[in-house]
Amino acid sequence: MKAYKAIIIGSGQSGTPLSRKLAAAGWKTALIERRWLGGTCVNDGCTPTKAMISSAKMAYQAGRSSDYGIETAGYTVNMPAVIARKEKIVLHSRTGIEKGIKETPNLDLYEGSAAFTGEKRLLVTLKDGRTEELGAGYIFINTGTRTSIPPIKDLDKIPYFTATSLLEYKEIPEHLIIIGGGPIGLEFGQMYKRFGSRVTILEQGDRFLSREDEDIAGAMFGILSEEGIDIRIKARADRVGQEERKIALTATIDGKEQRITGSHLLLAAGRTPNTEELNLEATGVETDDKGYISVNKRLETNIPGIFAMGDVKGGPAFTHISYNDYVVLSDDILNNGYSSAGNRMVPYCIFTDPELGRIGLTEAEARKQGLSVKVARLPMEHVARGIETGETKGLMKAVVDADSRKILGAAILGSEGGEIMSVLQMAMLGGVTGDVISKMILAHPTFAESLNNLFSQLE
């Protein structure tokens, strides 16, 4: 057995920087990756999808160029070129990660799959078929998640896509049916609508974007519907079949059985943790009923010295949370910082166009907690920068404590929504009140400048 001080399983957004940080601190460290370096974000998630969303936006802008006084003879979507551009961006990121890992002293990279054989012992099956047995005092699990396959009758008898496999498809679906109306479903839906597909999205929940306030969710629903995306709520997919090279899906929609026919099917209804192959029973690490690894606020499992990071531990499934897990662990372990992953302020974005940036409490959550609040809203059509750039869809919304005037939460559905939200996140961390922001001098004309007008409504 090869002995290490630390072993990291998975090279995602916490595993990779933690492996390099520990190795740089003099720890003999092993990093195990069964697929591609960089994890989901770089290879299947943020990097490739946002690259392709950018291509889709370019198509959308080309189609409305006459609104800006620019006449064109039309445009063509070259899907192989879109995929090639995406692949180039992904490969650039992946090779940069690989270079950094291989140039780090004290860090050994194992390309293969890992499974526990004892409490802190692992058997690694390498890609060439050889095996290595490793052990360490500290083990960090960063194996992420994959697309959940819903229990739809006869699904195993037809071809379908996941958000991973569709990224490799070099054709434009004639009619893409998407099961799942969360961020992945909405981003892919709008992207392929702009590439030229007809798109139908089925959301099983009683509400569209149920985590958002109804005014924000309603505005997003209107924006996507205006682009021609057919969104069905209270829609449960029951069974599928194939008829004349078409996908025939039967669903219960708002209590009534309906039949939808399309050319392609995308599954985007949740994620499943990658824990089955780890043989966690051999080490005693506990999981919840869905297979997510249970951790405390220090990200440690029930077995001392074994930690979990990123999506595999459950909770908010965002790249920035995974990276912050690395920050918490490296500070705690190397600097005796006693850092905690509890009570973190968690921002997130849905990268539709316009995008939705969210931080803190919604109005509904604040009122449910019995807080006394004031709410400010500003339509993007009243934002000078939005008018000038032709980006007037959406609205800004902030929830403020009525007494302290501190910002409790915000939702920015609009162009650069994530960037504007981040400004408010910093204000919340710094205790800057809405009253202060309403009187600040902000550069004109910027989207952020409209925060003056947003918070002026609270006077």
N, C-alpha and C positions, 0 to 999 in steps of 0.2 A: 504493500500500500504506500502511495505517495502522500506524505504529510504536508499540510499547509496550515497557515494560521487562519486564513479565510478562504472560503469558496463561495462564489456567486453563481447561481444557476439562472441564466438568462441575461442577455445583453441589451435590455431595454433602457428606458430613459433614467432609471435609477441604478440599474446593474452596472452599466458601462462606466459612468463617472465614479461610482463607489469603488469599483475594482481598481481604477487608476489612482484614486485618492489613497486607498489602503496600501497599495504597492509603493506609492511615493513616500508613504510614512514608514517604509521599511518592512511592511508585512509581506511574507511570502504568500502570494495570492493566486488563486486559479479562477478563471472565468470560463463557464461552459455555455456554449450556444449551439443548439441543434439545427438551426436554419440559417438565417442571415443576421449579421451584426447590425445592431441598431433597433431591433425589436419591431413591434407593430407600427409605431409612429413613423419611422423612417421608411419602412418597406411596404406597408399595407394601409397605413392610416393617414396621419396629418400631411406628410410630405407629398405622396402621390396624389391624394384626393384634392388638396388645395392647388397643386399644379394643374390638374385637369379642370378644376372649377375656374381657374384663371383663364384657361382656353375657352371654356363655355361663356364666360363673361365677355371675352373678346368677340365671340360670335354674336352675342346679344347686342353689344355696342355697335357692331357693324350693321346689324339690322335696323338700328335706330339712328344711324349717322345723319340722316336727313333732318332729324330734330335739332341738330347742331349746325345745320347749314352746309353739311358735307354730302354731296351726291355721289353714290357709288353705283356700279353696275351689278351689284350683288356679291355674294360670297359663297364659298363652298367649305364645308367642314371636312378636313382630311383626317379621319380618325387614326390611321397608322402614324401620321405625323404627330398628332396629339399624344399618342401612347409613347412614341419615341422621345418626345420632349420630356414627358414625365419620367421615363426610364433614365434619361441622362441626368436629371436632377436627383433621382433616388440613388443612382450609382455614385454620383459625386459625394453625396452624404455618407453612403456606406463605406466607400474606400477611404474617406477621411477618418472615419471611426476606426477602421481596421489598421490604418497606419499608426494612429495614436496608441492603440492597444499594443501592437507589436513593438513599438519603440519604448514602451514603459518597462523599466527594470523591475524585477521581482514579480512580474505578471506573466503567467502561463495561460495560453488560450487553448481550450479543448473544443473541437468542433464535433459535437455529437449529442446524444440524449443521456440524461442523468436519471438514476433511480436510487432511492435509499436502500441500503442493505443492513443498516443499523442506525443507532441514534444519530451519529455524526459521521457516517461512512456512506460513500456513494460509489456506484458502479457506472462508469461512463462508457457507452457504446459509441465508438467513433464512426464517422461516415464511411471509413474503409473497412468496417467490420471488426476491427480490433477493439479490445476493452482495456480500460484502466480503472483501478480501484484507488479512490482518493478519500482522505479524511481531513477534518479540520476542527478547530475549537469553535470557530464562528462560521455559520452557514447562512447565506442570504438567498431567499427564493424570489425570483423576479420573472416568472414564466408567463405572465400575462393571461389574456383571454382569446377566445375565438368566437366566430358567429354561432349563435344558438340555432339549432334546427328544430322548428316548431313541429308539434305532432299533427300534421295535416295528412289525411288519408291519401294514400297512393303517391305521396311526395317522392318516395324512393324509386318510382317508376318513370319519372320525367326528368329532363335536364333543368337545372336551375343554377342561378348565380348566387354567390355571396359577395359582400363588399370587397373581398380580396380577389376573387376570380374575375369579377367584372372589370377590374382595373387592367386586365390583360386582353380584353376583347376588342378587336380592331374593327368592329362593325357598329353601326348605329341601329339599335333595336327599333323596329317599326312601332311596337306598342309595349312598353315596359311596365309590368305590374310589380309593384313594390309592397311587400308585406312588412309593415312597421312604419309608423309615422313619427319616429323620434328624430334626433339630429342626423343620423346616417341616412335614413330614408328621405328626409327633406333635402339634404344636400345633394344626394344622388338624383333625386327626382327632378329638381330644378336644373341640375347640370345636364341631364340627358334630354330634358325638354328643350333646352337651349341648343343642344346638338342636333335636334330635329325629331326626337322620339315623341310619340304620344305617351303620356304617363298617367297611371292610375295608382294612387297610394291608399292602402287599407290600414286604418288605425283601429285596433281593437278596443282601446279605452273609450270611456264615456265622454271624454273631453279631448279636444285637440291641444297638444302641448300643455298637459295638465299641471306641470310644475310652474307655469307662468300665470300671471293675472289674466283674467278674461279679456281685458282690453288689448293687452299685448298679443295674446294668442289669436284674438280675432283679427288684429291688424296683419299678423303674419299669414293667417289663413286667406285673407283678402288679397294680399300681395301675390301669393302663389297661385291662387285661383285665377287672378287677373291674367297671369301668364299662360293660363290654359291647363294647369295641372288639376286633375280630378282627384279630390281628396274625400274619402269616405270614412266617417266616424262610426263608432260602435260596429265595426266590421270584423267579423271573425271568419278566417279562412277555414273551411271545413274539409274540402277535398279538391284534388286536381286531377286532370287527365290531359291527354294529347289527342287533338282532332285535326287532321289535315295539316300537320306541322305547326299547329297553334297550341298554346297553353289554354286549356279550358278550366277555369277556377270557379268553384261554387262556394259562396260565402253567405253567412247570415249577417245582414246589414240592417241595423236598427230593428231587429226582430223578424225580418223578412228574408227569405232565401232569394238570392240573386245569382246570376251567372255572368261572369266576365271572361271575355276571350282576348288574349294578347299574344304577342310573339315571343316574349321572354319574361322570366320571373326572377326577381331579386328578393332574397331573404335578408331583412334588416330589422328583425324583431328581438333584439337582445343579444347578450354575450354569455359565454360559458367559460369558467376558469380552467386553465390548463394545469390540472393537478392529478389526473388519473394515472399518468405514466410515472409519476414521482414515487409511487409506492410509499406514501406517507405513513402507512400502517407500521412499517418497519422502524420508524423513528418516533412514533407517538404523537406527531403534530396533529392538532385538532382542526377540523373544518366545520363550516356550517352546513345546513341541509342542502345548499346549492353547490357545495364543493369549494367555496372560498375559504382561504386560510384565515383562521381567527388570530388576531393580534391585539396587544394592549396599546396604550398611547405612545409607547416607545417602539412600536412596530415589532415587538418580540412575541413569538408564539408561546404556547404553554410549556415548550421545552427551552430552558435557558440556553442562550447562545445561538438559537435558530430564529431568524427573522424573516418577514415577508414584506415585499415592497411592490408598489404599483397596483395594477388592476387585479392581480391574483388574490389580494387580501380583501376585495370588496370595497364598498364605499364609492365615492366619486371616481369615475373612470376617465380621468383626463391625464394627458401627458404632463401637464404642469404639476399635478399632484404627485405623479411618479417621481419627477425630478425633485420636488420638495421632500419626498421621502428620503432621497439620498442626502439632502441637506440636513435633515433631522438626524439621520443615523450617523453621518460622518461627524457632526458636531457632538453628538452624544458619546460616541465611542472613542473618537480621537482626542476631543477637547474637553471631555468631562462636562459637556454643556448641559446635560440633563434636559435635552430638547424634548418636545412633545408634539405628536401629530394631532392632539386633541384641540378642538375649538379653533381650527384654522379658518381663515376667511377665504372661501373658495369661489373664485371667479370662473365663469365659463362663457364660451361663445358658440353659437350655431352659425356656421359659415355659409348660410344662404346669402343671396344678394337682394336687398340689403341684409347685413348680418345682425345678429342679436347678441349683445353683450350683457351679461347679468352678474350682479354682485349683491350679497346680503339678502335681506328679507324682501319678499313681495308684499304688496299691500294686504293681500288676504292673510298671509302668515302673520304680519304685524297685528292685524285686528284680531285674529284668532288668539294671539297671546295676550290680548287685552291692553295693548299699548295705545296711548293717545298719540295719534299721528296726523300729520298734514301731508297731502299728496300734491305734487306738481307735475303737470303734463305739458309737453310742447310738441305739436306736430312738426315733422321735418319740413313740411311745406312752408313753415314760418322761419326756417333757418336760412340766413342769407347765403352761406356757402353752399347749401343744398340747392337753392334756387339757381345760383350761378353755374353749378356743375350739372344741373339737371337730375340731381339725386334727391328727390323730395318725398320718397316713400317712407312710411314708418313714423315713429314718434319717440320722444324721450320721456322717461318717467322716473321720478325720484320720490322715495318715502322718507319722511323726516320726523324725528321725535318732536312733538308739539311743544314740549317744555325746554329741552336742552338744545333743540334745533340741530342736533347731530344727525347725519345721514345714516339711515338704517339699511337702505338698499336702493338699487337703481336698475332699471332695464333700459337699454338704448337699442332700439330697433331702427337702424338707419345706416347710411354710408359711414364707414369707419366706426361702427358701433362698439367694437371691442376696444379700440383705442380710447374712445371717449369714456367708456366704462372704467378703463384702467386709471384714468385721471381721478375719477370719483373713488375708486378703491384706495388710492393713495391719500385722498382727503379723509376717508373713513379711518384709515390707519393712523393718520396724524391728528384726528379729532377736529378737523376743519369743518365748521358748520356751513349749512346752506346759506345763511345770512352773509358769511364772509365771502363765499363764492359769488354771490349775487352782486357784490361790490368790487370784485377783483378786476384789475385791468388784464384782459386776455387779448392776444393778438387778433387783429381783424385783417381779412376775413378767414376765420377758421371754424371748423365744426365745434371745437371745444368752446369757442367764444359764446355759443348759444347757451352755455350753462349759466351765463349771466341772466338771460331772460327766463330760463327754466326756474331758477331759484327765486327770481324776483316775484314770482307768483305767490310766494309764501308770505309776502309782506301784508 
